[in-house]
Amino acid sequence: MEFLEIFLSANFWAASLRIATPLIFGTLGALICERAGVLNLGIEGIFTAGAMSGWLAVWLGAGLIGGLLVAMVVGALIGLIHGILTVPLGLSQHVSGIGVTLLATSVAYFTYRTTLPDVTSPPRIEPFRPLDIPILSDLPFIGPALFQQTFMTYLAIALVFIVGWVLARTPLGLAIRAVGDNPASVDSQGMSVYGLRIGAVMVGSSIMALGGAFLTMAAFDAFFFGMVNGRGWICIALTVFASWRPRKALLGALLFGAFEAYQVRLQTEVGSFVPGEVFLMAPYVLSIIALIVAARSADYPRALLVPWFKGQR
């Protein structure tokens, strides 16, 4: 297959969408947090905790939907910790986020080890399977690329439009955007800055946890150490690339998914002529370049990273 012919393959675009799915969840979650003025660097740990808790719940008999709900609750609780530390207490969002990542990752690994102390290989679960949508799945090219994905991929795409609608069209969305730009004005209207920010961080963190759950409940069928592999940090970069807009977040995630899928196929074509490490780093290099270009015109929330205290003007 020639280099350009890869783009004409339905399997390539199907793989791109699968790779992009956890990034969509993570970027949407980060976007909600940052729209409210809180940077959440705990995303890597939330991914790990969501992956482990969702998988473990399914393995214990909760079912796939039950596993998703467990992952979301775990993500929301971790978000609550980060929100309390950074909003009413006003601690450094960077330090708190890194601490949350270390805490969540360590607790997830500890829980796995204590629950399955004698297991040498992770137990398997029955993951989400690709849906077979009548008529649409049988369409040439588009069918295999778009309409043979799992439920979680369609959920991620649906959330893009739901989050976009809430932020742009509802009073709640207006309040979240306002608290990320000018919290004093929100307080003057009698609304709780603390409540809005902590609530946004909890909701954003629960969506992030779905990204981790996708890895164990759709992409794979087990949990293993290191499976998140930096996806959380990519989501932080994609949030800036998207200029804090949900639809651009979808585009950024799809671009990265395409980069990742392309390097795998390109590595197969080139063979041993180029070191494998070049292909592994290529998506990240391209993402950095795209981030630099996009960041020049990014309209970031004005109160992002700025602590606010009651009575402050």
Phi and psi restraints in degrees (value plus and minus 20) as a CYANA .aco file:
   2 GLU   PHI     -92.3   -52.3
   2 GLU   PSI     140.5   180.5
   3 PHE   PHI     -77.6   -37.6
   3 PHE   PSI     -63.5   -23.5
   4 LEU   PHI     -97.4   -57.4
   4 LEU   PSI     -42.8    -2.8
   5 GLU   PHI     -89.2   -49.2
   5 GLU   PSI     -39.2     0.8
   6 ILE   PHI     -77.6   -37.6
   6 ILE   PSI     -57.8   -17.8
   7 PHE   PHI     -90.5   -50.5
   7 PHE   PSI     -33.9     6.1
   8 LEU   PHI    -113.8   -73.8
   8 LEU   PSI     -14.7    25.3
   9 SER   PHI    -114.3   -74.3
   9 SER   PSI     108.6   148.6
  10 ALA   PHI     -84.1   -44.1
  10 ALA   PSI     -54.3   -14.3
  11 ASN   PHI     -83.1   -43.1
  11 ASN   PSI     -54.1   -14.1
  12 PHE   PHI     -83.2   -43.2
  12 PHE   PSI     -66.9   -26.9
  13 TRP   PHI     -91.1   -51.1
  13 TRP   PSI     -52.9   -12.9
  14 ALA   PHI     -84.3   -44.3
  14 ALA   PSI     -62.4   -22.4
  15 ALA   PHI     -86.3   -46.3
  15 ALA   PSI     -58.4   -18.4
  16 SER   PHI     -79.8   -39.8
  16 SER   PSI     -62.5   -22.5
  17 LEU   PHI     -88.3   -48.3
  17 LEU   PSI     -57.7   -17.7
  18 ARG   PHI     -85.0   -45.0
  18 ARG   PSI     -63.6   -23.6
  19 ILE   PHI     -85.4   -45.4
  19 ILE   PSI     -54.6   -14.6
  20 ALA   PHI     -94.5   -54.5
  20 ALA   PSI     -42.2    -2.2
  21 THR   PHI     -76.4   -36.4
  21 THR   PSI     -73.2   -33.2
  22 PRO   PHI     -83.4   -43.4
  22 PRO   PSI     -49.6    -9.6
  23 LEU   PHI     -89.0   -49.0
  23 LEU   PSI     -54.6   -14.6
  24 ILE   PHI     -83.3   -43.3
  24 ILE   PSI     -67.7   -27.7
  25 PHE   PHI     -78.4   -38.4
  25 PHE   PSI     -69.6   -29.6
  26 GLY   PHI     -83.9   -43.9
  26 GLY   PSI     -62.3   -22.3
  27 THR   PHI     -88.6   -48.6
  27 THR   PSI     -59.3   -19.3
  28 LEU   PHI     -81.8   -41.8
  28 LEU   PSI     -62.8   -22.8
  29 GLY   PHI     -83.0   -43.0
  29 GLY   PSI     -65.2   -25.2
  30 ALA   PHI     -84.1   -44.1
  30 ALA   PSI     -57.7   -17.7
  31 LEU   PHI     -82.7   -42.7
  31 LEU   PSI     -63.6   -23.6
  32 ILE   PHI     -83.3   -43.3
  32 ILE   PSI     -65.2   -25.2
  33 CYS   PHI     -79.6   -39.6
  33 CYS   PSI     -66.9   -26.9
  34 GLU   PHI     -94.4   -54.4
  34 GLU   PSI     -49.3    -9.3
  35 ARG   PHI     -81.2   -41.2
  35 ARG   PSI     -49.6    -9.6
  36 ALA   PHI    -108.5   -68.5
  36 ALA   PSI     -18.8    21.2
  37 GLY   PHI      75.9   115.9
  37 GLY   PSI      -8.2    31.8
  38 VAL   PHI    -142.0  -102.0
  38 VAL   PSI      99.6   139.6
  39 LEU   PHI    -100.1   -60.1
  39 LEU   PSI     107.9   147.9
  40 ASN   PHI    -134.5   -94.5
  40 ASN   PSI      69.4   109.4
  41 LEU   PHI    -102.8   -62.8
  41 LEU   PSI     -13.2    26.8
  42 GLY   PHI    -101.8   -61.8
  42 GLY   PSI     -13.9    26.1
  43 ILE   PHI     -80.8   -40.8
  43 ILE   PSI     -57.4   -17.4
  44 GLU   PHI     -83.1   -43.1
  44 GLU   PSI     -62.4   -22.4
  45 GLY   PHI     -89.3   -49.3
  45 GLY   PSI     -56.4   -16.4
  46 ILE   PHI     -85.8   -45.8
  46 ILE   PSI     -59.1   -19.1
  47 PHE   PHI     -76.3   -36.3
  47 PHE   PSI     -68.6   -28.6
  48 THR   PHI     -84.0   -44.0
  48 THR   PSI     -65.2   -25.2
  49 ALA   PHI     -85.0   -45.0
  49 ALA   PSI     -59.8   -19.8
  50 GLY   PHI     -85.3   -45.3
  50 GLY   PSI     -59.7   -19.7
  51 ALA   PHI     -83.4   -43.4
  51 ALA   PSI     -66.7   -26.7
  52 MET   PHI     -90.9   -50.9
  52 MET   PSI     -67.4   -27.4
  53 SER   PHI     -87.4   -47.4
  53 SER   PSI     -60.8   -20.8
  54 GLY   PHI     -83.4   -43.4
  54 GLY   PSI     -66.6   -26.6
  55 TRP   PHI     -82.4   -42.4
  55 TRP   PSI     -64.6   -24.6
  56 LEU   PHI     -84.3   -44.3
  56 LEU   PSI     -59.1   -19.1
  57 ALA   PHI     -82.6   -42.6
  57 ALA   PSI     -62.2   -22.2
  58 VAL   PHI     -86.2   -46.2
  58 VAL   PSI     -62.1   -22.1
  59 TRP   PHI     -82.7   -42.7
  59 TRP   PSI     -52.2   -12.2
  60 LEU   PHI    -103.9   -63.9
  60 LEU   PSI     -21.9    18.1
  61 GLY   PHI      87.1   127.1
  61 GLY   PSI      -6.4    33.6
  62 ALA   PHI     -97.7   -57.7
  62 ALA   PSI     -35.7     4.3
  63 GLY   PHI      65.4   105.4
  63 GLY   PSI     145.4   185.4
  64 LEU   PHI     -86.8   -46.8
  64 LEU   PSI     -65.9   -25.9
  65 ILE   PHI     -85.0   -45.0
  65 ILE   PSI     -60.0   -20.0
  66 GLY   PHI     -80.7   -40.7
  66 GLY   PSI     -58.8   -18.8
  67 GLY   PHI     -82.5   -42.5
  67 GLY   PSI     -60.7   -20.7
  68 LEU   PHI     -82.7   -42.7
  68 LEU   PSI     -62.1   -22.1
  69 LEU   PHI     -85.4   -45.4
  69 LEU   PSI     -60.6   -20.6
  70 VAL   PHI     -82.3   -42.3
  70 VAL   PSI     -65.1   -25.1
  71 ALA   PHI     -80.0   -40.0
  71 ALA   PSI     -61.6   -21.6
  72 MET   PHI     -85.3   -45.3
  72 MET   PSI     -60.8   -20.8
  73 VAL   PHI     -84.3   -44.3
  73 VAL   PSI     -63.4   -23.4
  74 VAL   PHI     -81.5   -41.5
  74 VAL   PSI     -64.8   -24.8
  75 GLY   PHI     -80.2   -40.2
  75 GLY   PSI     -62.7   -22.7
  76 ALA   PHI     -84.0   -44.0
  76 ALA   PSI     -59.0   -19.0
  77 LEU   PHI     -85.5   -45.5
  77 LEU   PSI     -60.5   -20.5
  78 ILE   PHI     -85.5   -45.5
  78 ILE   PSI     -60.2   -20.2
  79 GLY   PHI     -81.8   -41.8
  79 GLY   PSI     -56.4   -16.4
  80 LEU   PHI     -81.4   -41.4
  80 LEU   PSI     -62.3   -22.3
  81 ILE   PHI     -81.0   -41.0
  81 ILE   PSI     -68.0   -28.0
  82 HIS   PHI     -83.8   -43.8
  82 HIS   PSI     -59.8   -19.8
  83 GLY   PHI     -84.6   -44.6
  83 GLY   PSI     -63.1   -23.1
  84 ILE   PHI     -84.3   -44.3
  84 ILE   PSI     -61.0   -21.0
  85 LEU   PHI     -86.8   -46.8
  85 LEU   PSI     -56.1   -16.1
  86 THR   PHI    -119.4   -79.4
  86 THR   PSI     -45.0    -5.0
  87 VAL   PHI    -112.7   -72.7
  87 VAL   PSI     -92.4   -52.4
  88 PRO   PHI     -90.6   -50.6
  88 PRO   PSI     -53.2   -13.2
  89 LEU   PHI    -104.3   -64.3
  89 LEU   PSI     -40.4    -0.4
  90 GLY   PHI      47.8    87.8
  90 GLY   PSI       6.1    46.1
  91 LEU   PHI     -94.0   -54.0
  91 LEU   PSI     144.8   184.8
  92 SER   PHI     -77.7   -37.7
  92 SER   PSI     105.1   145.1
  93 GLN   PHI     -87.7   -47.7
  93 GLN   PSI     -52.3   -12.3
  94 HIS   PHI     -84.7   -44.7
  94 HIS   PSI     -71.4   -31.4
  95 VAL   PHI     -85.6   -45.6
  95 VAL   PSI     -63.5   -23.5
  96 SER   PHI     -82.1   -42.1
  96 SER   PSI     -62.2   -22.2
  97 GLY   PHI     -83.3   -43.3
  97 GLY   PSI     -63.9   -23.9
  98 ILE   PHI     -83.8   -43.8
  98 ILE   PSI     -60.4   -20.4
  99 GLY   PHI     -82.8   -42.8
  99 GLY   PSI     -61.3   -21.3
 100 VAL   PHI     -83.5   -43.5
 100 VAL   PSI     -60.4   -20.4
 101 THR   PHI     -80.6   -40.6
 101 THR   PSI     -66.9   -26.9
 102 LEU   PHI     -83.7   -43.7
 102 LEU   PSI     -63.0   -23.0
 103 LEU   PHI     -84.1   -44.1
 103 LEU   PSI     -71.1   -31.1
 104 ALA   PHI     -84.0   -44.0
 104 ALA   PSI     -61.3   -21.3
 105 THR   PHI     -85.1   -45.1
 105 THR   PSI     -64.5   -24.5
 106 SER   PHI     -85.5   -45.5
 106 SER   PSI     -62.6   -22.6
 107 VAL   PHI     -85.1   -45.1
 107 VAL   PSI     -59.3   -19.3
 108 ALA   PHI     -82.6   -42.6
 108 ALA   PSI     -65.9   -25.9
 109 TYR   PHI     -86.1   -46.1
 109 TYR   PSI     -60.5   -20.5
 110 PHE   PHI     -83.4   -43.4
 110 PHE   PSI     -63.8   -23.8
 111 THR   PHI     -82.0   -42.0
 111 THR   PSI     -61.5   -21.5
 112 TYR   PHI     -81.4   -41.4
 112 TYR   PSI     -66.6   -26.6
 113 ARG   PHI     -87.3   -47.3
 113 ARG   PSI     -59.6   -19.6
 114 THR   PHI     -95.9   -55.9
 114 THR   PSI     -50.4   -10.4
 115 THR   PHI     -95.6   -55.6
 115 THR   PSI     -56.7   -16.7
 116 LEU   PHI    -147.0  -107.0
 116 LEU   PSI      49.1    89.1
 117 PRO   PHI     -89.7   -49.7
 117 PRO   PSI     -46.7    -6.7
 118 ASP   PHI    -127.9   -87.9
 118 ASP   PSI      -8.6    31.4
 119 VAL   PHI    -109.1   -69.1
 119 VAL   PSI     107.9   147.9
 120 THR   PHI    -110.9   -70.9
 120 THR   PSI     -49.4    -9.4
 121 SER   PHI    -148.2  -108.2
 121 SER   PSI     120.6   160.6
 122 PRO   PHI     -83.2   -43.2
 122 PRO   PSI     117.5   157.5
 123 PRO   PHI     -82.5   -42.5
 123 PRO   PSI     129.9   169.9
 124 ARG   PHI    -116.2   -76.2
 124 ARG   PSI     129.0   169.0
 125 ILE   PHI    -140.4  -100.4
 125 ILE   PSI     151.0   191.0
 126 GLU   PHI    -109.6   -69.6
 126 GLU   PSI      86.2   126.2
 127 PRO   PHI    -102.5   -62.5
 127 PRO   PSI     156.0   196.0
 128 PHE   PHI     -81.4   -41.4
 128 PHE   PSI     115.3   155.3
 129 ARG   PHI    -123.5   -83.5
 129 ARG   PSI     132.9   172.9
 130 PRO   PHI     -77.1   -37.1
 130 PRO   PSI     117.5   157.5
 131 LEU   PHI    -102.0   -62.0
 131 LEU   PSI     124.5   164.5
 132 ASP   PHI    -126.3   -86.3
 132 ASP   PSI      77.5   117.5
 133 ILE   PHI    -106.6   -66.6
 133 ILE   PSI     100.4   140.4
 134 PRO   PHI     -73.6   -33.6
 134 PRO   PSI     119.5   159.5
 135 ILE   PHI      51.1    91.1
 135 ILE   PSI     -76.4   -36.4
 136 LEU   PHI     -83.1   -43.1
 136 LEU   PSI     -59.9   -19.9
 137 SER   PHI     -86.5   -46.5
 137 SER   PSI     -41.8    -1.8
 138 ASP   PHI    -112.5   -72.5
 138 ASP   PSI     -22.9    17.1
 139 LEU   PHI     -85.3   -45.3
 139 LEU   PSI     121.0   161.0
 140 PRO   PHI     -85.1   -45.1
 140 PRO   PSI     117.1   157.1
 141 PHE   PHI      44.8    84.8
 141 PHE   PSI     -80.6   -40.6
 142 ILE   PHI     -85.2   -45.2
 142 ILE   PSI     -57.7   -17.7
 143 GLY   PHI     -77.5   -37.5
 143 GLY   PSI     -79.1   -39.1
 144 PRO   PHI     -84.0   -44.0
 144 PRO   PSI     -50.4   -10.4
 145 ALA   PHI     -97.0   -57.0
 145 ALA   PSI     -60.6   -20.6
 146 LEU   PHI    -134.0   -94.0
 146 LEU   PSI     -50.5   -10.5
 147 PHE   PHI    -132.1   -92.1
 147 PHE   PSI       5.6    45.6
 148 GLN   PHI    -151.5  -111.5
 148 GLN   PSI      22.2    62.2
 149 GLN   PHI    -121.8   -81.8
 149 GLN   PSI     153.3   193.3
 150 THR   PHI    -104.4   -64.4
 150 THR   PSI     147.8   187.8
 151 PHE   PHI     -76.1   -36.1
 151 PHE   PSI     -57.4   -17.4
 152 MET   PHI     -88.0   -48.0
 152 MET   PSI     -51.9   -11.9
 153 THR   PHI     -85.4   -45.4
 153 THR   PSI     -63.9   -23.9
 154 TYR   PHI     -87.9   -47.9
 154 TYR   PSI     -53.6   -13.6
 155 LEU   PHI     -83.4   -43.4
 155 LEU   PSI     -62.8   -22.8
 156 ALA   PHI     -80.8   -40.8
 156 ALA   PSI     -65.2   -25.2
 157 ILE   PHI     -85.2   -45.2
 157 ILE   PSI     -61.1   -21.1
 158 ALA   PHI     -81.9   -41.9
 158 ALA   PSI     -59.8   -19.8
 159 LEU   PHI     -84.0   -44.0
 159 LEU   PSI     -51.3   -11.3
 160 VAL   PHI     -77.0   -37.0
 160 VAL   PSI     -66.4   -26.4
 161 PHE   PHI     -97.7   -57.7
 161 PHE   PSI     -52.8   -12.8
 162 ILE   PHI     -86.4   -46.4
 162 ILE   PSI     -68.3   -28.3
 163 VAL   PHI     -83.4   -43.4
 163 VAL   PSI     -61.6   -21.6
 164 GLY   PHI     -80.9   -40.9
 164 GLY   PSI     -61.6   -21.6
 165 TRP   PHI     -87.3   -47.3
 165 TRP   PSI     -63.8   -23.8
 166 VAL   PHI     -82.0   -42.0
 166 VAL   PSI     -65.4   -25.4
 167 LEU   PHI     -88.3   -48.3
 167 LEU   PSI     -54.2   -14.2
 168 ALA   PHI    -116.3   -76.3
 168 ALA   PSI     -45.1    -5.1
 169 ARG   PHI    -139.8   -99.8
 169 ARG   PSI     -24.7    15.3
 170 THR   PHI    -139.0   -99.0
 170 THR   PSI     136.0   176.0
 171 PRO   PHI     -79.5   -39.5
 171 PRO   PSI     -56.2   -16.2
 172 LEU   PHI     -82.6   -42.6
 172 LEU   PSI     -63.7   -23.7
 173 GLY   PHI     -82.8   -42.8
 173 GLY   PSI     -60.1   -20.1
 174 LEU   PHI     -81.7   -41.7
 174 LEU   PSI     -61.8   -21.8
 175 ALA   PHI     -85.0   -45.0
 175 ALA   PSI     -59.5   -19.5
 176 ILE   PHI     -85.3   -45.3
 176 ILE   PSI     -64.1   -24.1
 177 ARG   PHI     -85.8   -45.8
 177 ARG   PSI     -57.3   -17.3
 178 ALA   PHI     -87.9   -47.9
 178 ALA   PSI     -59.1   -19.1
 179 VAL   PHI     -90.4   -50.4
 179 VAL   PSI     -39.2     0.8
 180 GLY   PHI    -108.7   -68.7
 180 GLY   PSI     -33.6     6.4
 181 ASP   PHI    -127.6   -87.6
 181 ASP   PSI     -65.4   -25.4
 182 ASN   PHI    -167.6  -127.6
 182 ASN   PSI      60.3   100.3
 183 PRO   PHI     -81.0   -41.0
 183 PRO   PSI     -48.8    -8.8
 184 ALA   PHI     -82.3   -42.3
 184 ALA   PSI     -57.0   -17.0
 185 SER   PHI     -87.5   -47.5
 185 SER   PSI     -55.0   -15.0
 186 VAL   PHI     -86.1   -46.1
 186 VAL   PSI     -63.8   -23.8
 187 ASP   PHI     -82.9   -42.9
 187 ASP   PSI     -57.3   -17.3
 188 SER   PHI     -87.2   -47.2
 188 SER   PSI     -39.4     0.6
 189 GLN   PHI    -109.5   -69.5
 189 GLN   PSI     -16.5    23.5
 190 GLY   PHI      65.8   105.8
 190 GLY   PSI     -12.1    27.9
 191 MET   PHI    -112.2   -72.2
 191 MET   PSI     136.0   176.0
 192 SER   PHI    -107.7   -67.7
 192 SER   PSI      93.2   133.2
 193 VAL   PHI     -83.6   -43.6
 193 VAL   PSI     -64.3   -24.3
 194 TYR   PHI     -81.0   -41.0
 194 TYR   PSI     -65.4   -25.4
 195 GLY   PHI     -83.7   -43.7
 195 GLY   PSI     -63.3   -23.3
 196 LEU   PHI     -85.4   -45.4
 196 LEU   PSI     -64.2   -24.2
 197 ARG   PHI     -87.9   -47.9
 197 ARG   PSI     -66.5   -26.5
 198 ILE   PHI     -84.7   -44.7
 198 ILE   PSI     -61.5   -21.5
 199 GLY   PHI     -81.1   -41.1
 199 GLY   PSI     -61.9   -21.9
 200 ALA   PHI     -84.3   -44.3
 200 ALA   PSI     -60.3   -20.3
 201 VAL   PHI     -85.5   -45.5
 201 VAL   PSI     -59.3   -19.3
 202 MET   PHI     -86.1   -46.1
 202 MET   PSI     -64.8   -24.8
 203 VAL   PHI     -85.3   -45.3
 203 VAL   PSI     -65.0   -25.0
 204 GLY   PHI     -80.0   -40.0
 204 GLY   PSI     -61.1   -21.1
 205 SER   PHI     -88.7   -48.7
 205 SER   PSI     -54.1   -14.1
 206 SER   PHI     -87.0   -47.0
 206 SER   PSI     -55.5   -15.5
 207 ILE   PHI     -90.5   -50.5
 207 ILE   PSI     -59.3   -19.3
 208 MET   PHI     -75.8   -35.8
 208 MET   PSI     -63.0   -23.0
 209 ALA   PHI     -81.1   -41.1
 209 ALA   PSI     -49.6    -9.6
 210 LEU   PHI     -83.8   -43.8
 210 LEU   PSI     -52.7   -12.7
 211 GLY   PHI     -82.0   -42.0
 211 GLY   PSI     -61.6   -21.6
 212 GLY   PHI     -87.7   -47.7
 212 GLY   PSI     -60.6   -20.6
 213 ALA   PHI     -82.1   -42.1
 213 ALA   PSI     -53.2   -13.2
 214 PHE   PHI     -78.2   -38.2
 214 PHE   PSI     -58.3   -18.3
 215 LEU   PHI     -83.0   -43.0
 215 LEU   PSI     -59.3   -19.3
 216 THR   PHI    -114.1   -74.1
 216 THR   PSI     -38.8     1.2
 217 MET   PHI    -132.9   -92.9
 217 MET   PSI     -22.4    17.6
 218 ALA   PHI    -160.9  -120.9
 218 ALA   PSI     -71.4   -31.4
 219 ALA   PHI     -90.9   -50.9
 219 ALA   PSI     -62.4   -22.4
 220 PHE   PHI    -144.9  -104.9
 220 PHE   PSI    -194.2  -154.2
 221 ASP   PHI    -149.6  -109.6
 221 ASP   PSI       3.2    43.2
 222 ALA   PHI    -177.7  -137.7
 222 ALA   PSI     146.6   186.6
 223 PHE   PHI    -129.3   -89.3
 223 PHE   PSI     113.5   153.5
 224 PHE   PHI    -163.8  -123.8
 224 PHE   PSI     135.3   175.3
 225 PHE   PHI     -83.2   -43.2
 225 PHE   PSI     121.2   161.2
 226 GLY   PHI      59.3    99.3
 226 GLY   PSI     -11.6    28.4
 227 MET   PHI     -91.6   -51.6
 227 MET   PSI     -43.6    -3.6
 228 VAL   PHI     -88.3   -48.3
 228 VAL   PSI     -60.7   -20.7
 229 ASN   PHI      34.5    74.5
 229 ASN   PSI      25.8    65.8
 230 GLY   PHI      59.6    99.6
 230 GLY   PSI     -14.2    25.8
 231 ARG   PHI     -81.8   -41.8
 231 ARG   PSI     -52.5   -12.5
 232 GLY   PHI     -81.7   -41.7
 232 GLY   PSI     -62.1   -22.1
 233 TRP   PHI     -87.5   -47.5
 233 TRP   PSI     -54.7   -14.7
 234 ILE   PHI     -82.4   -42.4
 234 ILE   PSI     -57.8   -17.8
 235 CYS   PHI     -84.5   -44.5
 235 CYS   PSI     -56.6   -16.6
 236 ILE   PHI     -81.5   -41.5
 236 ILE   PSI     -63.3   -23.3
 237 ALA   PHI     -86.8   -46.8
 237 ALA   PSI     -59.7   -19.7
 238 LEU   PHI     -86.1   -46.1
 238 LEU   PSI     -48.9    -8.9
 239 THR   PHI     -82.9   -42.9
 239 THR   PSI     -61.4   -21.4
 240 VAL   PHI     -88.7   -48.7
 240 VAL   PSI     -63.5   -23.5
 241 PHE   PHI     -75.7   -35.7
 241 PHE   PSI     -58.9   -18.9
 242 ALA   PHI     -99.2   -59.2
 242 ALA   PSI     -23.2    16.8
 243 SER   PHI      33.8    73.8
 243 SER   PSI      14.2    54.2
 244 TRP   PHI      42.0    82.0
 244 TRP   PSI      14.5    54.5
 245 ARG   PHI    -140.2  -100.2
 245 ARG   PSI     107.3   147.3
 246 PRO   PHI     -76.8   -36.8
 246 PRO   PSI     -62.3   -22.3
 247 ARG   PHI     -89.1   -49.1
 247 ARG   PSI     -57.5   -17.5
 248 LYS   PHI     -88.6   -48.6
 248 LYS   PSI     -48.3    -8.3
 249 ALA   PHI     -84.3   -44.3
 249 ALA   PSI     -60.6   -20.6
 250 LEU   PHI     -81.5   -41.5
 250 LEU   PSI     -65.0   -25.0
 251 LEU   PHI     -81.9   -41.9
 251 LEU   PSI     -65.3   -25.3
 252 GLY   PHI     -82.3   -42.3
 252 GLY   PSI     -62.2   -22.2
 253 ALA   PHI     -83.9   -43.9
 253 ALA   PSI     -60.2   -20.2
 254 LEU   PHI     -86.3   -46.3
 254 LEU   PSI     -57.7   -17.7
 255 LEU   PHI     -83.1   -43.1
 255 LEU   PSI     -65.8   -25.8
 256 PHE   PHI     -85.1   -45.1
 256 PHE   PSI     -60.7   -20.7
 257 GLY   PHI     -79.9   -39.9
 257 GLY   PSI     -59.2   -19.2
 258 ALA   PHI     -87.6   -47.6
 258 ALA   PSI     -61.3   -21.3
 259 PHE   PHI     -77.4   -37.4
 259 PHE   PSI     -66.1   -26.1
 260 GLU   PHI     -86.0   -46.0
 260 GLU   PSI     -65.7   -25.7
 261 ALA   PHI     -84.9   -44.9
 261 ALA   PSI     -57.2   -17.2
 262 TYR   PHI     -87.3   -47.3
 262 TYR   PSI     -60.6   -20.6
 263 GLN   PHI     -86.5   -46.5
 263 GLN   PSI     -52.9   -12.9
 264 VAL   PHI     -84.3   -44.3
 264 VAL   PSI     -65.6   -25.6
 265 ARG   PHI     -92.3   -52.3
 265 ARG   PSI     -56.4   -16.4
 266 LEU   PHI     -86.7   -46.7
 266 LEU   PSI     -57.0   -17.0
 267 GLN   PHI     -83.0   -43.0
 267 GLN   PSI     -56.3   -16.3
 268 THR   PHI     -86.4   -46.4
 268 THR   PSI     -58.0   -18.0
 269 GLU   PHI     -90.2   -50.2
 269 GLU   PSI     -64.8   -24.8
 270 VAL   PHI     -94.6   -54.6
 270 VAL   PSI     -53.6   -13.6
 271 GLY   PHI      54.9    94.9
 271 GLY   PSI    -154.1  -114.1
 272 SER   PHI    -112.7   -72.7
 272 SER   PSI     -13.9    26.1
 273 PHE   PHI     -90.4   -50.4
 273 PHE   PSI     -48.3    -8.3
 274 VAL   PHI    -143.6  -103.6
 274 VAL   PSI     114.5   154.5
 275 PRO   PHI     -75.7   -35.7
 275 PRO   PSI     121.5   161.5
 276 GLY   PHI     -81.3   -41.3
 276 GLY   PSI     -49.5    -9.5
 277 GLU   PHI     -82.0   -42.0
 277 GLU   PSI     -49.3    -9.3
 278 VAL   PHI     -82.8   -42.8
 278 VAL   PSI     -61.3   -21.3
 279 PHE   PHI     -91.5   -51.5
 279 PHE   PSI     -55.6   -15.6
 280 LEU   PHI     -85.8   -45.8
 280 LEU   PSI     -55.6   -15.6
 281 MET   PHI    -107.7   -67.7
 281 MET   PSI     -35.3     4.7
 282 ALA   PHI     -76.2   -36.2
 282 ALA   PSI     -67.4   -27.4
 283 PRO   PHI     -80.4   -40.4
 283 PRO   PSI     -55.4   -15.4
 284 TYR   PHI     -93.3   -53.3
 284 TYR   PSI     -57.8   -17.8
 285 VAL   PHI     -83.4   -43.4
 285 VAL   PSI     -66.2   -26.2
 286 LEU   PHI     -83.2   -43.2
 286 LEU   PSI     -56.3   -16.3
 287 SER   PHI     -85.8   -45.8
 287 SER   PSI     -59.6   -19.6
 288 ILE   PHI     -83.8   -43.8
 288 ILE   PSI     -62.8   -22.8
 289 ILE   PHI     -82.1   -42.1
 289 ILE   PSI     -66.2   -26.2
 290 ALA   PHI     -82.3   -42.3
 290 ALA   PSI     -57.6   -17.6
 291 LEU   PHI     -85.0   -45.0
 291 LEU   PSI     -62.2   -22.2
 292 ILE   PHI     -82.3   -42.3
 292 ILE   PSI     -62.9   -22.9
 293 VAL   PHI     -85.2   -45.2
 293 VAL   PSI     -64.4   -24.4
 294 ALA   PHI     -92.6   -52.6
 294 ALA   PSI     -54.0   -14.0
 295 ALA   PHI     -86.0   -46.0
 295 ALA   PSI     -42.4    -2.4
 296 ARG   PHI     -82.8   -42.8
 296 ARG   PSI     -52.7   -12.7
 297 SER   PHI    -133.4   -93.4
 297 SER   PSI      -5.5    34.5
 298 ALA   PHI     -89.8   -49.8
 298 ALA   PSI     113.3   153.3
 299 ASP   PHI    -121.3   -81.3
 299 ASP   PSI      65.7   105.7
 300 TYR   PHI     -99.6   -59.6
 300 TYR   PSI     134.7   174.7
 301 PRO   PHI     -79.5   -39.5
 301 PRO   PSI     109.2   149.2
 302 ARG   PHI     -85.4   -45.4
 302 ARG   PSI     -49.4    -9.4
 303 ALA   PHI    -119.1   -79.1
 303 ALA   PSI      -6.9    33.1
 304 LEU   PHI     -81.8   -41.8
 304 LEU   PSI     109.4   149.4
 305 LEU   PHI      55.2    95.2
 305 LEU   PSI     -20.8    19.2
 306 VAL   PHI    -116.5   -76.5
 306 VAL   PSI      94.1   134.1
 307 PRO   PHI     -87.9   -47.9
 307 PRO   PSI     128.9   168.9
 308 TRP   PHI    -152.6  -112.6
 308 TRP   PSI     118.8   158.8
 309 PHE   PHI    -145.5  -105.5
 309 PHE   PSI     126.5   166.5
 310 LYS   PHI     -74.8   -34.8
 310 LYS   PSI     110.6   150.6
 311 GLY   PHI      70.6   110.6
 311 GLY   PSI     -27.9    12.1
 312 GLN   PHI     -98.6   -58.6
 312 GLN   PSI     121.0   161.0
